[in-house]
Amino acid sequence: MLRQYELIERVRSYDPDADEGMINRAYVFSMKAHGTQTRASGDPYFSHPIEVAGILTDLKLDDETIVTAILHDTIEDTIATPEEIERLFGSNIARLVDGVTKLSKIEAQSENERAAENLRKFLLALSDDIRVLLVKLADRLHNMRTLHHIKNEEKRRRIARETMDIYAPLAERIGMYEMMNEMQTLAFQILEPDAYASIMRRLKQLTEQGGDLVSRIGLGLQLHLEDNGLHTEVMGRQKHPFSIWKKMAERHISFEQLSDVMAFRVIVDSQEDAYRALGVIHQRWPMVPGRFKDYISTPKRNGYRSLHTSVIHDSKMRIEIQIRTREMHDQAERGLAAHWAYKENKPSADLKVPWIDDLVEILDHAASPEELLEHTRMAMYQDRIFAFTPKGELIQLPKGATPVDFAYAVHTDLGDRTVGAKVNGRVVPLRTILENGDQVEILASEAQHPQPSWLRFVVTGKARSGVRRFVRHKERDETVELGRKIYDEIVERLPAVLDKDALKQALKRLQIESQDELMIAIARKRISDEQVMEALMPGSAGGDVAPRPVAQRTAISIKGLTPGVAYHLAQCCHPIPGDRIVGLRREDEEIEVHVIGCDTLASGVDADWLDLAWGEGSDGGAARLSVILRDVPGALGTMAGILGTKHANIVNLHLVHRDGSFQTFHVDVEVHDLAHLHAIIAALRGADPVSSVERI
C-alpha cells in the first residue's frame, strides 16, 4: 500500500502546485473513516482507495481527482456524510465523491447485451464531470487486480463478466486503451481460464523459440527509419491474450494461423514525420492489403489518432505497426484522462483538444482549468435520462419524463394500473419530472385506469398512446352505456310495448349497422329522440315529416359513468352529488351537466335538455366557494384548518381581490355530496376571520 508521503511525492512529481494539505487531510480522514474494515484479501479496506489514487497518479490527474479517489468509498461504506465531505473538502470534491457513490449504487445487469449497453449509457449520462468516470474505472481496475482473493467462484465470474461487458468497453469508449486491455486480460483469465492458459503457453513458446525477436525487429525498424532521416522511438510488444483469442474466434482460425501477434509503436516528432515514416516502411516492407487505416486524417470518435498498417517483415512474419506523434501517443495511452493531467503551462490558447463529439463538449481554447472544467460535460445522451427499478433494471427515457412514462416503459399493463409512485423512497406526484439515477417504484392497483389528465404531462409516445387508447375505448363504452340509458327512457315514452323485432327494424329504417352505433348516435345527438321513437314505432312521434317533441318521463342516471368521458361537469356551476342537474346535449359533443339553477341555462342555450340524476351512491365532485376573509394574520390558515377538519381537499385557491380590510378568495374543494358541502359552509361561517361564504 502506498504510504502517505509516497502518494504526495507521486503527485508533486508532475504537479508541484498540488494542494498537499488537502491530500493529507483526505488520507487521514479516509483512514479513520474506514477504521478496522478489511477486504477479502485481509488487507485493511483503507488500502483500496489509496491504490485507486495511485492508479490515477500514473495518469497524472489533478489533486481534486486524487482526493476524490481517496474518499470515494467513505459515503457508501462508512458513517461519513456528504455534508461532512463538503464542509472539510469543499463543494467540488463533495460533488465528485457523490457522483462516484451514485455510480457504485447501480446494480449492473450485464446478463444481456441490451442491459449492458443501457448501463454504459447510464454511466455516461450520470457523469457530468469526466473525472467521476475516471475514478470509477480506476476503482474497478484495482478490484480486478485483487479479484483472486474472493473465494466465491460465482461472484468472481460475475464481477469479471461485468467488467468485460461494462467497464472495459467504457474505457475504450473514452480512449483509455491501456486500462481497457488490462481489464480485459484480467477478466479473460477468470472467464476463460483454459483459453487464457493455452494462449499464454503459446506466447511463451514463441518467445523461447524466437528469443528476443520483438526487441530485434523493433531495433531494426528504428535503425531503418533513422537511416532515412527520421528521429523516432520504437516500442514493441506481443498482443494481449484477450485480443489474440478474440481474433481467433472472429476469424475461426488457430493460433498458428494468426500471424500478426506482435505490434510496434513508432513515436515521431510531428504529423508530417508520421506520414514520411509510413512511406519509408512501405518502401522497405510489403504492406498487407486491407490492413492500412489512417486515424490521423479521420480520428476515431473518441479522439484517437494514429496510422495503422501491417507489413510482412524479413522474417516472413506479419507485424502490426502504429505510427503517431508524442501528443497522439499520450492521448492513445490515457484517453480523456490525458486532458485532466497536470500540465506545466496549464491549458493554453494553443491547446487543441481532440474530443468525443457526441460524448463531451469542450472549449478548443480553454483559458483556465476552471473554464475547461465548466465545459467538460457529458453531451452524449443529453436528451435522455436513465432511471431504474427497485431491482436495478435500467429504463431509458427522454428528458422531462415522469413516473407515468416510466411505468409504461416497464410494461403497458403497469402504466394502465398506475396510482402513484415513489422516487428514491419518497412518494411524489405523478407529474414529477425524473432525473438521472432516480430509483422509481410504481404503485399500482387493479381498480385504477389511465386518466385523461395524464396527457397533459406524459412525454413518451408509448405513454401517450396507452392513455389515448384507454380513453378511446372508455369513451366508446361509456357513450354506448349513456346512449342505452337514454334509449331506455325513450322506450318508456312510447304509447305501447315494443315487439321483439322492433329494434332490428328500427336499425334498418335508420340505416345504422349495430345497436352500439345506435346508442352512440343517441348519446351524441346525431339523431333526435323523436326520430328514434318513429323508427321503433312508426306514428308514435307524429310521422316522419314533422315529429312532435315528447316529454321526458324519468331522469337519466349518470351513476357509473366517468366525468370527462361520456359527459363533463360544467365549470360555471360545479355540480356535485345532491344537486338537481340537467344535461345539455349538442351534436357530436359530450353531454354538459349543469345545476338546474345555473345562470348559463337561464341565458338560453341552443341544445336539447336532458333531465339527469346522480344515481344512488354517487360520490365526489368539486364545488367552488367565494370566501371573504378579514385581512388579519392567520385568517387563511384558519380557513384551511376548517376544510381539513371537514375532510375537504382544496384543489384550487385563487385570490380574486383585496378590498381594504378584506380579501376575497375563490376556493375549489372536493366534497362527497351536497350535505357535505353545507356542513363545510356552516363551519366556515362560524369562524371569526370569515366574513362571508357563498357557493358559486
N, C-alpha and C positions, 0 to 999 in steps of 0.2 A: 504493500500500500504506500502511496505517495505520502511523505511527511509534509507538514505544513510549510516548512521553509523550501522544500523541493518544488512544491506547487508554485509558490511565489517566484522562485528563480526561473521556472519554466515560462511563466507569463512575462516576467521582466526581460527575459532574453529576446523577446520580439516586441514588447510594448513597455518601454521604460517609464511611460507616464501612467501606467495602470494604477487604479486605486488599491494600493496594497492593504490599507486599513480595512476596506470593505471586504476583501477576500479573506483576511484574517478573522474578521468578525463572523463571516459566514461559516468558515471552517469550525470555529469553536461552537457556534450556535447549532450547527448540524450534528456535531459530535455529542453535545449534551442532549439534543432532542431525541436522537436515536438511542442513546443510552446503552443498555445491555442487549439490544436487539441483535440477532445473529442471522446469517444467511445459511443456505443449505450446506455450504462448504464448511461451516463452523466459524468462518471469519466474522468479525464484527460487521453489522449491517452498514455501519458508517463507511466502511472501506469502499462500498459500491458507488455512492455519489462522488467520492474523491477520484476513483478510477474513471468515472464518466467525465469528470472535469479534466482529467489527464488526457483523455482521448481528444477533447476539444482544444487543449493546448497544442496538440500535434497539428491541429487545423489552424492554429494561430488566431483564435477567436478573441473578441474583445472581453474586457473584465466583467461586464454585465452578464454575458453568456456563461462565463466560468462560474460566477456566483450563483446563477440560476441552476447550473448543473449540481453544485454543492447542496443546494436547498431543495432540489426538485421532488424529493420524496417526503419532505417534512410535513406538508399539509395532509397528505394521504395516509401516512403511516405513523405519525406522532400526534401529540396534542397541540402542536403549533397551529396557529390560525392565520388566515390571510391578512387580518388586521395587524397581527404582530409582525409579520413579514414586511408589511408596508411601513409600519412605524420604525422598524430597525434598518430597513434597506431601501426604502423609497417606493413610490408607486410603480415605477418602471419594472423593477425586479419583481414586485408583487404580481404585476400583470403577466410577466413571463412565467413565473412559477405556477400561477393559476392556470395558464394555458397548457403547460406540461401536465398538470394534475388532471385537467379535463380529458386530455388525450389518454391518460392512463386509465381513466374510469370506463372507457369504452370496451365492451366485451367484443373482441374480434371474432367475427363469424366467418372463417375462411374456408368452410367446407365446400362452398361452391364459388365458381368464378364471379358470379354477379355480386354476391355478398362481399367478396374480397375487393372487387373494384369499387363498390359503394364505400367501403371503409377507407380506401385510399383517397377517394374524392372527399370524404368527410374530413380526413386528416388535413387535407389541403385547405378545405374551406374554413375549418375551425381556426387554423393558424394564421392570424392576421399579421404575425411577425415571424419571418422565416427562421429566426433563432429558436423558437419553440420547437419547430420540427428538427432542427439540428441537435438539440438536447435530447429529444425523444429517440432519434436514430442512434446517438451515442449510447444512450441508456440501453437500447435493445442490443447493440453490438457487444457491450460488456456482459449483458445477460447471456448472450450466445457463447461468449468466451468461457463462461463459468457454468454452462448448461450441464456438463458432465457430472456435476456434483448432485444434481437432482436424481434421487433413486427411482422414482416412479417413471417407468419407460413410456407409458402412455402420455404423461404430462410432458416429458421431453419431446416426444414426437409432435404433440400439439403445438408447442412453442416453436419448434423447428418449422413446421408446416406454415404457421402464422408468419414467421419470418420470411420464408420463401415466397409466400403469396402476397404479403402486405408490405413488409418493410424493405426488402431488397428491391422490389420494383419501384418503391417510393424513392429510395436512394438513387436509383437510376434516373427516375423522372426529374430529379433536381441536379443531375450531373455528377453525383458523388460515386464514381465508378469503383474506386478502391474499397470504399466501405461496402458497396454492393457485392463486390467479389468476395470479400471476407465473410460477409453474412451468408452468401450462397454456399461457400465452401463448408462453413461450419454446419449449416442446415443440411446440406447434402450428405455430410458424414453421419448425421443422425437418421435421416430418412431413407437413405440407400447405402447402408454400411458395406454391403458386399460389392456394389458397383464402385464405391469410393476406394475400397481396399484394392480392387483389381486395377483401377486406373493408376493409383499411386504406385503399385508394384510395377506396372508397365513403364511409368515415367522414371522410376528408379533404375530399371534395366536399361532404358535408353541413355540415362546419364552414365551408367557404368560402361556401356559399350562405346559411347562417344567421348567419354572423358569430359573435358571442359569445352564441349562442342559449342554451347551457347556463347561462351566468352570468346572462342576463336572466331566464330562467324561475326560477332559484334565488333571485334577489333579489326577484322578485315574490312568490314563495312565502313568503319570510321576512317581508316587509313586511305581507302579509296576516295572518300569524299574530301578529305584534307588534301590529297594529291591533286584534286580538281579545284582547289582554292576555297573550300568551304570549311569554316570553323564550326565543328559540331560536337555534340555529346551523344554517344550511343549507349542505350541500355537494353539488355536482352533478358528474356525470362521464358520459362516454359508456361504454357497457358494453364489456367486454373482447372482443377479436376471437374468441377461442375460444367464449365464451358465446353470441355472436351466431351463429357458424357452427353450434354445436350446436342452437340453437333452429330455425335454418333447416332443418337436416337432420331434426330430430324432427317439425316441423310440415309439411315438404315445401313450403316457401314461399320466395320470392325475397327479396332484401334490401329491395326496395321495399315488399313486403307486410309486412315486420317493422316494426311501428310504434313499439314501446317500446325504442328503442336508447339512451334516456337514463334515468339513475337518480339519485334525490336522497335524501340522508340528512338527516333532521331530528333534531337533538340537543336534548332538552328537559331540564328540571331534575328532574322526578320522574315516577314511573309514572302518577300522576293526570294530569299535563300531557300525557303521550303520548296518552291516550285523548281528552283535550279537543282536542288538535291534530288527531287523526283526524276528530273531529266537525266541526271548523271547515273542514277541507279538503273533506270530503264535502258540506258545505253550499254550498261555493263551486264545486266542480267535480264533474261526474257520475262515479261510480265505474264501472269496467269490471266487469260481473258475473263472479263466479267467480274474481276475482283478489285477494280480500282474505284475508289469513291473520293470525291472532293467535298469535304465538310468545311472547307475554308470559304469557298465562294458561296456555298449553301449550307450554313450551320444547321446542326440538329435543333429541334425545338427547345431543348434545354440549354442552348448556348454553346454546346460542344463544337470545337473547330479543330480539324486535323486533316491531313491527307492520308488515305489508306491505300495500300497496294500489296499485292502478293507476287513474289517472283520465284523463279526456280534457281536456287543457288548452285554454286560449283559442285557441291556435294550431292547434287540431284535431289535435294530436299526442297519442298516448298517452305518459304518463310514469309510471315506477315510483317510488314513494315509500316509504322505510323510516323509521319513527319509533321512537326509542329514547332512553333516558337515557344520560348520560355513562358510567356504570358498564357498562351493556349494550353501549355502543359499544366500550369498551375490551376487553370480552370478545369481541365480534364481530371486532375487528381482530386480536387476538393470541391468541384461544382459550385453551388451557390455559397458555400462556406468561404470560398476564396474572396468574396466581396465583403465579408464581415471580418476578414483577417485584419490585424493591425497593420497599417501602412505608415512608414516613417514620415511621409509627407502628407498623410491623411488624404481623403478623396479630393482630387484637384480638378481643375477645369478641363484637363485633357484626359480624365479617367473615363474611358468608354467601357460601358458595361454590357456585354452580350448577355441578354437575359431571356427568360422564358416568356414569350409574348403572351401566352394565354395562362401563365401562372403568376407572374409578378409584374407589377408596373413600377418602373423606377426611373428617376431622372438620369438622362445621359450625362448631364454635367451637374453633379452633386456638389454644392458649395460647402457643405459641412456634414459631419456624421449624423447630426440631428435631421438634416434635410434628407439624407439618404434613408434614415430610419422611417421618416414620415411617409416616404414614397415606396418603401418596401412593404407592400401589401399584397395579399393573395388576390389576384384578379381572376384566376381560374375559378369557375363556378360561382362568380359573384352574384349571379342572378338566381341562385338556388341555395337552399339550406338543407341540413341533414338533422332529422330528429330520430329518436329511437324508442322502441317499445320497452316495457319493463323487462323483457327477456333479452334486450340488447340488439334486436334486429333493427337495422338502419332503414329509414324511409326517406327517400329523396323527394323534396318538394320545392316549388318555386318560392321566391321571397314573397312575403305577405300572406303565406298560407296560415290557416287556422286549424284548431283541433278537428273541425268537421272535415277539412281537406285531408288531414292525417288519417282519420277514421276510414274515409272512402279509399284512400291509398292502400290501407291494410286489407280491407275487404268491403265490397259494396254492401253486404248484409250488415256489417258493423256500422257503416255510415248511416244506413237507414234506421238503426236502433239507437243511435247516439242520444243520450240525455244530458251528458255533462262530461267534463274532462279534468284530469289532474295533470299539471305541468310541474315537473320536479317536486312531486308530492303535494302540491298545493292546488286546491280546487280553483279553477279560473272560468271566466265567461267563455262561451263557445266562439265568440268573435275575437278572442285574444290572438295576436299575431305571434307565431312561433319564432324562436331564434335558434341559431346553430347550437347543437349539443343538448337541446331540451329533451328530457325524458317525458314521454306523453303516455298517460294511461286513460283510455276511453271508458267512460261509464255508460253502460247500455241497458236497455230494458225492452222486453218483448212487446210491451204495450206502447212503445214510442214509435213515431213515424216521422219522416222528414218534414220540416216546417218551411212554408213558402218564404218566410223571412230570411232563411239561410242564404237565399240567392243574393241578398244584399252584401254579403261579406265573403263567401267562398270564392276561391280564385282558380282552382284546378278544374279542367274540363270534366274529369270523372265525377267530381262532387256536384258540379252544376247539372250534368246530365242525369245523375242519380236523383237529385231533388226534383228536377223538371219532370222526369219520368214518373215519379211518385205523384206529383201534383196533377199531372195529366190524367193518370189512372184514377186518383182520388176524386178529381173534379168530375170526371165522367161518371163514376159510380154514384157520387152524391147528387149530381144533377139528375141522373136516372131516378134515384130514390125520391128526390124532391118532386120531380115530374109525376111519379107514381102517386104521391100523396095528393097532388093537385088533381090528377086524373080520377082518383077515388072520390074526391069531393065533387068533381063534375058529374060523375055517375050518380051520386046521391040526388042531384038536381033533376035528373031525368024523370019524366012522368010515369014511366013503367020500368019493370025489371028487365034487364038485358037478357037475351038468349045467349047460349054458349058460343055461337059463331059470330056474335056482333063485332067483337074486336078484330077478327080476321077480315070481315067485310069492311070495317072502317079503315083498316090499313090499305086495302085495295082502293077505296074511294079517295083516300088522301095521297095515294101513291107513295107510301112510306114502307120501307122494306121490313123493319123489325119493330117489336114492341119497345125495345130500348131507344131506338131512334125516335119513336113517337113521344116517349117520356121526355127525352131531351128537347124535342121541338116544343112541347107544352111548357117545360120549365123556362126555356129561353124565349118564349112568346113568338116562336116562328109561325105558330098557328094560334088562333084565338080559341077561347073556351067554347064559343058558340059553334065554331067550325067542327070541333071535336064532338060536341053533342049531336050535331046534324049528321056527322059521319056515322056515329054509333046508332042513332035512331032518327032516320030521316023524318023531318017535320017537327021534331021536338023543339027546335030553336026558331021555328017560324019560316023555314025554307032556306034554300041555298043563296038566294039573291040578297036578301037583307035580314040576316039573323038578328033576333032581338036579344039584348042583354038579359041574362038570367041571374038573379041574385045568388050570391054565395050563401050556403046554408050553415056550414060548420067551419070553424077556424082550422087552419092547416098547421100541424105541429112541426116545429123545426128541431125537435129533440133528435140527437144522434148525428146531426149534420155539423160540419166544421165551419166556424166563421172564417170568411176569406176564401172559401172554396165554392160551395154551391150558392152561398149568399154572403153578404157582408153587412156589418153593423155600421149604420150611418155615423159619421164623425160629428155631425151637427148636434145630435141629441143623445148619443151614447146610451143606447138601450141596454137594460140589464134585466135578468130574470125577475119577474114580478110586474114589470111594466106592461101595459096594454100596447101591443105592437101591430103594425101593418107593414106590408111589403109593397114596394113599387117594382113592377115588372115591365122592363123595356126589352125590345127585340135584341137578341144576341148579347144580353148583359146579365151579370149576376143579379139576383133579387136584392134590393136595397131595403134594409129593415130600419123602420123609424118608430119612435114613441108616438102614440096616437095624437098627442098634443104638440108635436114638433112644428115650429114656425115654417119649416120648408113645405110641409103639407098644406098649411094654411095659405101659402102664397100661390098655390096652384101648380101642378106639375103635369107634364104630358106622359102619363104612364098608367097602366092598369093597377088597381089596388087589390091586394090580397089580404084577407083577414088572417093573421098569423097568431100562433100561440107557442109559448116556450116548451110546453110538454112537461110532464111531471118529472121532478128531479133535475131539471136543467140547472147548471151551476156555472157561475162565474161570468164576469163582464167588467168593463172599466167605466166608471162613472166620473163625470167632470164636475168639480165643485168650484165655486167662486168664494174664496175666503178672504175677508178683510181683517187684518191684524193691526193692533195698535203697535206703533213703532217703538217698542221697548225691548231691552236685552232679553233674550231667551224666548221671545214670542214664537219664533219659527220652531225652536226646539220643543216647546210645549205642544204645538200642533202635531209635529212628527211623533212625539211620545204618545199622544192620544190615539193616533192612527195605528201605531204599533201595538198598543194595548188592545185595540179592537181588531187586531189581525188583518189590517188593511194595508196592502203593499202599495207604496207610491210608485207609479210608473212614469209620471211626468210632473214637473213642477216649474211653473213659469211666473216670474214677477211681471204683472201687467203694468202697474204704475204705482208711483209713490205720491201720496197727496197729503202734504203736511205731516200730521202725526199718525197717518195710517198707510198701510201697504196692502195692495190687492194682489192676491195670487190666484192663478188657475191651477188646480191640483187634480190630476187624474189618478184615481185609486181603484185597485182591483177589489171587487166585492162579490159576495156569494149571490145575493139577491136584493130585492128592494127593501126587505126588512133589515138586512144588514146595513144597507146604506142609511136608512132612517136612524138606526142606533148610532151610527158614526156622526151624523149631522147633529143629533141631540147632544152627544158628548162634546162635540166641538163648541156648540152654542153655550154650553155650561162653563167653558173655560174662561178665565179672567181676561187674557190678552186678545181673545177673539171677539171682534165687534159684530160680525155677521157671517152667516154661511148660507149659500143658496146653491141648489143644483142647477147646472146649466143645461 
